[in-house]
Amino acid sequence: MSNPENKTSLNFIENIIEQDLKDEKHGAKVHTRFPPEPNGFLHIGHAKSICLNFGLAQKYGGLCNLRFDDTNPAKEDVRYVDSIKEDIRWLGFDWGEREYYASDYFDTLYDFAVQLIKADKAYVDELSTEAFNALKGTPTEPGKGSPFRNRPVEESLDLFERMKKGEFEEGTYVLRAKIDMASPNMHLRDPGMYRIKKAHHHRTGDTWKIYPTYDFAHGQSDSLEKITHSLCTLEFEVHRPLYNWFIKALEIHPSEQTEFSRLEINYTVTSKSKLLQLVEEKHVNGWEDPRMPTLSGLRRRGYTPESIVDFVQKTGITKRKSITDVSLLENSVREHLNRIAPRVMAVLDPIKVIITNYPEGQIEELSTENNPEDAEAGQRMMPFSREIYIERDDFLENPPPPKKFYRLGPQRLVRLKSAYIIECENYLKDEQGNITELHCKYFPDSKSGEDTSGIKVKGTIHWVSAAQAIDAEVRLYDRLFNVEDPLGDKEKDFKEFINPDSLKIITDAKLEPSLKDAKAGDKFQFQRLGYFCVDIYDSKPSHLVFNRTVTLKDTWAKEQGKH
């Protein structure tokens, strides 16, 4: 995550680890973990935790476990488990043989609970969640204990065993820690440890009828795995005293928890429940929709793992809450794709151009560069013929043209990229007044690289030869929300802020013929238009589908200012 030779660039967690190593704390070892809940797909916020935990282990020669917190079977699915593993590997990290699950420890966690009951530090409560919360008090007012708080130990042991056997219905009993109903930390006011859930578990099947809460399973799982540095986002800071209480009461190995600020991005929602709502209500086409902030969605859209890791490094690791501009993420992928993506020509809104003085039937192969940022990318050949396609908005009918419009118009000249200079002499319209065809002449001695015409033009546009062009579907993706904070207005449903222009589908795009062999996931710069990739799900040789990853420039703020 930083240069070990430059101490001033260390983040505060690296400073802690380096001091721990110097003091030979934790046996001078670094052992972290990434503990996702398998109840949804990972999103861009998780990338920060992944890069931090795996990155620190790599940097300091330590280990990082992957541990699934699978304590809520009603919301979990093996599909989520598989997608999480795929996302982590895609980002470039691996956990080796250290794949664990909270469910691996269900027997041990149950024994821990029995241990606390026997020590009179836990009891079986019969109050409903609503009734208990009514007694819980407020941060400034002490709560009142449940009438079952002083239930005899043997009675709680018997009830807990019967809960395990499935004798009771959901919601009838809960096991609570007996801590302090007057604590200013609400998490210490007799928190739940086990609840009855008669749901099928993706790993343990129907064996268990009770499941530990996250707060009870989390710290103990860290302890059992001998985690040295338990890294959590800031919302878990108030949970730390509870984790420490359990560790102390059970007299087991303590893991050291340190909190850091989570990754928040404007124009984005990363709440799993909100993302699930978008999926279930079909506002998007699944978790992998390229508009979603999920890692699988970003991957499908054409984001590279290198760009996401770069973005995470740029945001830094601090304890300060902040909102990161999504343009920083978009710029990271632009920078990486600019270095690696071949340049190609694609016309998304085609209008035909007939070059009247070019020989009929002649096809000329012209050389063009693949990527000026890559010295080894070389050149490729493109066919040029009498009939070509250009973008409709590269022709302006009515003079005078707007300032800095250096493209084509009546009696105006423009250079075709890697080809010739042409001049528009005439054009045709249909009955509705739409321009259907341009008639132009070319200057034979203006060929790129061999130009002896002496003609000076300011504009260069892209094109494709009509006869050799291939058809493709192009999906223009944009930001899913059109306000910076979709959850900021508590009086409105966040879905009201969905950007109606977040997806536009073009079905008649014309692409240069070199793209006919493009494979799923291949990435390109469509010259002058943006970065695009071949869709990994819907594209096939008989029907190519390209997704726009990002525009060439950040035009969002400018476009929003028009409205």
N, C-alpha and C positions, 0 to 999 in steps of 0.2 A: 504493500500500500504506500510505501515511501522509500526513499533512498537511505539505506542504513548508514552510509558514510556521512550523511548530512543530518546531524542531530537536531538542528533547528527546524527541520521539516517534519519531525515526528509528531503524530497526533497524540492526544492525551492518553489514549489506551496503549499506544506503543511505548510511551514514557513509563506507564505503570508496569508493563511487561518487562521492559529493559531493567527497571529497578528490581523487580521480582527475580529476574535471572541473576542479577548481580548479587542479591541477597541469598540466592539459592533457595528461594521460597518455592513451594510445590516441588521440591526436588530438582529445581532448575529446569523444569519442563513446561512446555506450553501445550495444552490440550483443550481445544475449543469444540463447539458443536453448533450445528444449524438445526433448529427444532421446529419445522413447519407442521401445521395442522393439515391433515389430508382432507380438507373440506372445501377445496376450491383450487383454482390454478394460481400459481405464483405470479405476482405482478412486479412492476418496476421497483416498488419499494423494497421487496424482498431481495432484489439484486444487491442492495447495499449491505444487507446482513450476510448474504452469501459471500460477497467479495471480502468483507471484513473478516469473517470467521475462517474461511478457507485461506484467505490471503495471509493472515497472521500466522497460521499454522505453517504455511509454506515458507514464509520469511524467517521464522525462528526455528525451523527444523522440527516442528512439532506435529501433532495429529489433529484432525478435525473429524468428528463423527457426524453422520446424518442420522437424526433421530426424529421419527414421526410421533407427534403428540396425538395418538389415536385413542382419546378418552371419551369421545362423543360419537358413538356409532351411528346415531340417527342422521348425522350430517356428513358422514365420511364414505369414501368410495375408493376402490382399488384404482379406478381411472385417475383419480387425483394423485395417488401415490406414484403411478407410472409417469404422469406428466411432470411432477416435481423432479423426479430423478432425471428425466430427459432434459429439463431446463438447466439443472445444475451442471450436467455434463456439457451441454451446449455452451455454457459460459466458460468452460475450460477447467472445471474443477472435478475432483474425484475423491471419494471417501474410502476407496479400497474395500476392505472386508468389514468396515465399521458401519454397517447399516443396522440401526436399532429402532425399536418401537417402544413407546410407553407400555404397550400391551405385553412386551417381553417381561415386564416387571409386575404384572398384575398380582401374582401370588405374593411377591415380596411386599408390595404396597399394602395388600390386605393384611399381612402379618404386622406391618408397621402400624396400621390402624388399630389392630387388636392390642398391640403394645401400648398405645396411647390410652385406649379405653381402660386397660388394666392399671395404668398409672393415674387414673381419674383425670386425664387431660383431654378426654373426648367422651361424648355421650350421644345416644340416639334420641333425636328430637321428633316430635309428632306434629309440630306446627307447620302449616303450609308456608310457602315462601312469602306470601303476602302478609300472613299473620306475624311471622318472625320479623319482617322488615318494619312492621308497625311498632315493634318493640325496640328496634335497633337504635333509635335516636338519631341525632345529627352530629356533624363534626364538632359542634360546640356544646351539645347536650348529651349526657351519658344515656346509654340504653338500659333496658330492663331485661334481666335474664329470662329465658324461656322457663315455663313452669316445669319442664322436663330436664332442666340443666343439672339438677342434683339427683337425677335418677341413679339408683344403685348400680355399681359397676357390673355386677353379675346380670342384672336385668338388661343393661345396654349390650353386654356380650351376647346374651341369648337373642335379643332382637336383631343384632347385627348379623349373627349367623343365619337367622331365618330370612333376613333381607337377601343374603347371599344365595340362599336356596330358592328364592323366588316366591316366597309365601305371601308377599304383600304386593299391592298394586302401586304403580308409579305415583309419586307425590305423597304417599302416606307416611313415609319415614325418611329421615336424612341423618347421616352421621355428621356431627359438628365437633370442631375443636373447642375445648373449654379454655378460653384465654382471658379476655378482659372486655366486658361490655361497656366500660367507661373510657376505653382507649381513644385518644384523639384520631388515631388511624383506624378508619372504619373497617379495614381489612382484618383487624385483630379482634373484632367483635364477633366472636364465635362463628368463624367462617365454616361453610360446608366442606366436608372432606369426601363424602360418598353420597350418591343419589341412586335411586332405583331407576333403571332404564331397561326395559325389556325389548331391546332392539338387537338385530343380528349384526355382529361385528365382522368386518371383512377379514379378520385373521383368527379370532377366537370363536367365531360362529355364535352359538347360543349358550356357550358355557357359562358366561357371566350374566347375572341379572342386575348387578350393581357396578357402577363405574366411578373411579376417582375423579375429582374435579381437577382442572388444570393446575390450580394453586397447590394442591396436595401432590400431584404427580411430578410437577416440574422440577422443583428443587431436589427431590429424592432421586429422580432419574439422573440429574447432574451428578449427584453424590455417588450413585452406584457406578457411573461410568468414569469416576475420578476426574471430572472436568476441572481444570485449573482456573480457567477464566470464562465465566458464564456471562456472555454479552447479550444484553437485552435493550430494547428501545425504551425511551424515557417513561412511557406509561406504566412500566413495570417497577419503577423506582419505589412507589408506595407499597408494592407487594413484597419488597425485599425483607422488611422486618418479619413478615409472616413466614417466608421461606427460611429465614434464620431461626425463627422460633421452632419450626418443625425439626430442623437439623439438630438444634441443641436438645430438644426434648427427646429425640431418638438417639442422640449421642452417636451420630454417624459422620462420615467424612464431609467437611464443609467445602463447597465450591465458592469461589469469590465472584460475586455478581457486580458487573459494572454496566451502567446505562449510557446510551448515546441517543442523539436525536434521530428520529425516523426521517425517511426521505419523503417529503411532501412536494408535490408539483402542481403548479397552477393549470387550469383548464382540464384537470384530471380528477377522477374519483378512484381511490384505491381500496375503499371499504369492500371487503369480500361480500358482505350481505347486499350491498348496493350493486356490485358487479353481478352477483347471482340474480338479482332482480332484473337487471338489463337482459340477461340471458333468458330467464324463464318467461319474461313478458315479450321476448322476441324483438326488442329494440335493436339488438345486434344479432349476428348470425353465429352465436355460440361463443365460448370462452376464447376460441382462436381467431375471432374476428379481428382483422388488422386495425380496427379502430380502438380495440380494447388495450388497456395498459398492461395486460398480461404478457409475460415473457414469450409465451407461445404466439400471442397476437403480434407482438413486435417482430418475432422471428419470421412469421408468415408475411408480414409487411415488407420485410427486406432488411431490417436492422441486423447489424452484425454483432456478435458477442464482444468483439474488440471495442466497438463504439459504446456499448453499454458499460463495460468495465472502465473505459476512459471517462465516461460521464460520471460514474460513481466516484472515481478518484478526484475529479474536479470539484464535486460537491463537498468533499472532506468529511472528517469524523469529528464532531463536536457535541457538546451538551446543549447547544443553543438551538431552540426551535426556530425554524425558518421555512419559507416557501421558495422552492427553486423554480425559476422560469423554465417552462418546457422547451423554450427555444435553445437552451443550453444542451438538452438531450438531442434535439434535432440537429444542432450544429455538430455534435460529436459524430453522428452518423454521416453527415455531409462530408466532414473532414476525412473519415476513413474511406467512404465510397469514392471520394475524389481521387484517392490514391490507387484504388484497386479496380474500379468499375470501367470496363471498356466503353468507349463512346460509340454510339450507334445513331442511326437516323430513323425517326418514327414520326408519322404525321397523324395527329389525333382527330383533326377536323379537316378532312381533305377537300381540296378543290383542284380540279384537273387543269394542267397547263399544257397547251400544245405549242411546241417550239416550231413555228411554221417554216423556218429555213433550215431545219436540221433534217438530214436525209431520212426518208421513210425506210423503215426496216433495219436501220443501222443501230447496233448496240455497241457502246464503247465502255471499256472497263477503266475506271478511274481509281487512282490510289488515294486512300485517306488514312489518317492516323487512328490508332486504336485508343491510345491514352497518352496525352502529352506529359502527364505526371509520372509515367512509368517508361523509363528509357528502353526497357526490354520488351515493351508491348508490341512494337513493330507497326506494320501497315496492313491494310486489307484492301481488296478490290471491290468496287461497287459498280453495278451496271448503270449506264446513262443512256437514255433514248429520247425519241422525239416527244413522247408523252410522259409527263411526270406529275406527281402530286406535291402540293405545298400546303401549308396551313392557311385556312381561310382568313385568319386575322393578320396574315402577312401581306394581304392586299387591301388597300383602302381606295374606294372608288371616288369619293368626293374630295376635291382639293378645297382649301389647302390642307395638307396633312398636319396633324398635331406636331408640336415641337419634339424633336429627336425621333421622329418616325422616319427611319431610313430604309424602309422596306419597299414593297412593290406598289405601284399605282399606275394610272394611265400616263403613258409617256415617261414613266419613271424607271430607273435602272437599279438592279440589285445583283449581288453575286450569289450564286448557288454554291454552298459549301463544297470545297474540293472539286469544283466543276468550272462553269463558265459564268460570265456576266450575261444577264438577259434584260430585255426591255419590253414592257407591256405595250402592245399596239392596239389591242381590241379585246372585248370580252362579251360574253353572251349571258342572257338572263332568262329565267323561266317566267311563266304567267304571273307568278306571285312577286316578281321583281327580285328574286334571289339570283345572285351570280352563280352560274353553273360551269363556266369554262373561261379560261384566259388564253388569249392568243398572243404569243410573245415571239421575239426574234432573239437569237443568240449571236455572240460575237466570237467567231471561231478562233481568233488569235488571243482570246482572254482566258485560256485554260489555266487553272491554278497551277502554280509552279513553273509555267511556261508563258506567262502573260506578256505579250508584246504590244497590246492594244493601245496602251497609254491612257485608257479610260480610268477615271477615278470614281469609285463608289464608296459610300460610307457603310452601307448595310450588307450583311451576309445572312442568308436564311438556309434552313435545311430542307430536304426534299427526298423523295424516293421515286425510282423509275416505276411507272404505272404497270407495265407488263410483268415485271418481276416482283412487284410488291406482294407481301403476304398479309392476309387478313388476321386481325387479332382483336380480342376483347381487352379493353384497358379500364381498370377501376381506379378512379381518382379518389384516394382517401385523404381526409383532412381531420382536424381535431374533432373529437366526439362532442365536446361541449363548447358553447360560444360565450361563456362567461368565465372569469378567472377562478371563481370559487363556486362551483355548482351546489355545494352544500351550505353556502353562507346564508342564504335566505331561508330562515326556519319556517316562514309562512308559506313557502312554495315547495312543490314537489321537485326534486332535483332533475327529474326527467323532463320538466318544462324547458330546461336549458340545453337539451340535445340540439346539436347543430344540424339543421335540415340539409345542409350541404356537405355533411361529413362523408358522403359517398355519392359519386356520380359515375355512371357506367357508360362507357363508349363501346359500341358494338361494331363499328366500321373503321377502326384504325387501320392505317396502312404502314407496314414496317419493311425495312430493307430485308432482302432475302437471306442475309447471313443469319438472321434470327430464327430461321425455320428449324434449326437443330438445338435451340435453347432448351435447357433442362430445368426441371423444377428447382427453384431456389437460386438460379443464376441471376446475377445482378448486373445492371447496365445503367449508364447515363444516356437517356434520350436527349440528344443535344438540344439545348435551349429550353427544355421542358422539365427536367428533373431526373431523379433517380428512381428506377423501377426494377422490380424483380418478377420472375416467373412464379405464379402462384403454386404453392406446394401441394394443394389439394385438388383444385378444379382444372388446372391446365393439363392438356394432353396434346400429342402431336397433331391431332385433327382439329383441335380448337385451343389455340394458345391464349392464355389469360395472364396479363401483366398487372401487378399492383404498384401504384405509386408509393414509394417509400417516403420521399420528402422532396420538396421543391428545391430548385437550385439556390434560392435565397429565401430568407425569412420574410415573406410578404404578408404574414398574418396581420400584424399590427396595422399595416398600411391599408389592407383590405377592410379590416374592421372599422377603420376611421371613415370609410365611405358611407357607413350605415347610420 
